[in-house]
C-alpha cells in the first residue's frame, strides 16, 4: 500500500479493473484499517477518531471534479488507505458516488475493495447495491492462518457467513510464504481449508495473486505455476478464477 494524500488518485491502469480512478475515504497519509496483514507495506496506525475522517461532501466533490476533467475511465474504485467501509459516513458516500458516476461517467463501473469485516453493519450492507463490483480480500480458510496472515478484527466463521450472504462477489486472494514456512497460506493444509471456504462462499469469481513488492515482513512470492494450480482447483469447483502473478 502507498498511502494516499488526497481523496482522489489516478487515473491509473489496473490489471484487474482497467483504467481506474481511485477514491480514498481515509485521512490523508493515514493508514485506516482494522486488519494488519503481514504483506502490507505500512506499519499499524490507530484508527482515526470520528472527527478526523474527511467529510463525505468533500470526498464526493473531489470525485466530481476529477471526473469532469479526466479522460474516460473503466472503473471508479473505492479503496485507498486501508478499509473504506470504516468511514462513519460510508453510506452517504456510496449514495453520492453513485449519483456522480451516473452524471459524469455512466460507462464506468463503481467498485468497492474491502476486507468484509463490516458487513454486519446495516449501513454498509445496504450500501453494497450501489456498487457494480464488490471485491473482498480473502486469504485464509482456517483460523490459525487467518490470524497469522491478516491479524483480523473479526472471527473467520463470521466473515465466511457474511460473505455467503452476498451475490456478485469477487474474492481477491493473496498467497505468500516465508523462508521458515511460518507465515504462509500456500501449504497443502492451508490450501485445503481455503478451498473449503471458497466452496461455502460461492463467489462469482476468484482473483489469485501474490506479493510483488517488499512488505513489512520478509515474505516471499508464491511461484506462478503454484498459483495456476490453485486456480485450476477453483475452476474445478465451478468458479471462474484469474491469476495475477
N, C-alpha and C positions, 0 to 999 in steps of 0.2 A: 504494500500500500504506500502510495505517495500522498502525504497529507495535502489536501486542497486548501487554498486560502480565500476562496470565494464560494458563492452559491452555485456557480455555473462553471464548467470547464469543458474544453474541447471547442469545436468538434474534433473527434479522433476516430481512427479506423480500428474497430474491434473485430477480432476473428470470429466472435460469436454473434455480434449484433450489427455488424456493418458500420456505416458512418454514424457516429454516436455523439450526442450532446449529453454530457454528464451533469447530474444535479446532486449537489452536496447539501444535506439538511443539517449538518453539524456545524458548530462554531469553527471559524477559520483556524486552520492549523492545529485542530484539536481532534485526537482520536476519541470517538464516542461510541464505544462498543461494549456489549455485555458478554462477549466471548473473548478469549485471549489465545488465539490459535497459534500453535507452535510455528507455523510457516509465515506468520505475519511479520512484516519488516519493522513494525513500530512497537515500541515498548508500551506497557499498560499505562493508561491515564484514567483518573477518576472521571466518572460521568459528570457532565455539566449540570449545574443547578438549573431549575426551570427557567429563570430569567436570562440565562446565558445562551439559550438556543436562539438562532435567528428568527425573526418574526415571519410567520407564514406569508404575509403580504409581500415582504421584501424578497423572499425566495421566488414567489410566483412572478413578481415584476421583473426580476433578473432573467428568468427563463423567457418571459415575453419579449424583453429587449433583445436577447440573444437570438431567438427565432426570427425576429424581424430583420436582422442583419445578416445572418449566416446563410450559406448556400443550402440546398436541400439535404436533409438527413434521413437516415433509416430508422433511428431509434432515439428516444429520449429516455435515458436510463437513470433512475433514482438509486443512488448508491453512495458514493463519497467517502467521508472519513469514518467508516465503521458501519453501525447498524441504523439505517434510516428510520425504521419504524419506532425508534425510541423517542423521536421528536414528539413533544406533547401535543403539537398541532398537526399530527400526521394526516388525519382525516381531512382537515381543511386544506392542507397542501395537495393531497391527492385529488380532491374536487377541483381546486384551482388549476392544477396542471392539466387535467382532462379538458377543461374549458379552453385553456391557452393552446393546447395541442390541436383541438378542433378548429380553432380560428387561424392559427399560424402555420401548422404543419399537419394537415389531416391525413397525409400519406404516411406519417411516421408512427411507429409503434411506441406505446408508453410501457416501459419495463421497470420492474422492481427487483432489485438484488438484495436478498435478505437472508438471515440465518434462521428464520422461522420461530424465533424464541417468543415473539409477542403475539402469535396467532390466537392466543386465548383472550386477548383484548378485543372486545366487540367493535371498538372503533377501527382497529386495524383490520380485523377480519372483514368487516363490512366495506372497507375501502378497496379491497382486492378486486372488486368488479371494475374499478377504474383502469386497471392495468391489463394490457393485451398479453404481456408476458410476465409470469411470476417465476423467478429463478431463485431457488433456495439452496444454500450451502448444505451438503450432507456428506460427511466424510467417514462416518463410522456407524457400524450396526451393533456394537456391543459397548456396554457402559465403560469398561476399562479403557478401550481405545478412544472412545469419545472424550473421556476426561483428560487423557494424556495429550490428545491432539488438539482439542478445541477449548479445553478449560471452560466448559459451558456453565450457564446460569440456570439451566432447565434440565430435568431428568430426560434421558433418552426416550423412555417409554411415552412420556407426554408429547415430546416432539414428533415421534412417529405417528401417534394418534392424531395430532393436529394436522400433519401433512396428509394423512389418509382422507381427511375431510375435504381436501381441495381438489379442484379439477384444473385443467390447463396448467399443469405444474411441471417445470423442468428442474431436475436435480443437477446441481453443479458440484462435482466431487473431485477433490484434490488428493492424489496419492503420493505419499512421501515415505522415506525411510531414513535411517541414520547408520553410522558405522557400527553401532552396537546392537542394532535391531531392537531398540527400546521404544523410541517414538516412531511408530510405523503403523500404517493401516494396509500394508501390502503382504502380510504373512497369510498363509492359507487359512488359518482360523479367523483372522480379522476379515478376510475377504468373504468367507462363508457367511459370517454374521451380516456383513454389509449386503450381500446378495439377498439374504433372507429379508432384510428390512426393505430393500427396494421392491421385492415381490409384494410386501404388505402395502407399501405406499402407492404402487401402481402409477408411476409418473407418466406424463405424456412423452418425455424424452429424458435422457441422461447424458450430460456432458462430462467427459472424463479427462482430467488434466494432471499435471504435476508441477512442481516448483520450477521456475525459470530464472529467478533472481535470488540473491542472497536473502536469507531470513535471519531473525534474531537468534535462532538456534541453528547449529550446524547440520541442517537437513540435506538429504541428497535426493535428486530426482529419481523417479521410477522409470526404467527404460521404456521406450515407445512400444516395443514388442510385448511387454507385460501389460501395458495399458490396452493394447489391441486385444489381448486375450481376455482381459476384464470386460471390454466392450462386447466381445463375442458371446460371453456368458449372459450379459444383459439382453442382448438381441435374442438369444435362445429362449429367454423368458417371455419374449413378445414385446419388449420395449425398445424403441429406437435408441441408438447410442452413437455419440460422436466422440472422437479422440482429438485432443489438442495437446500434442507432445511438446 
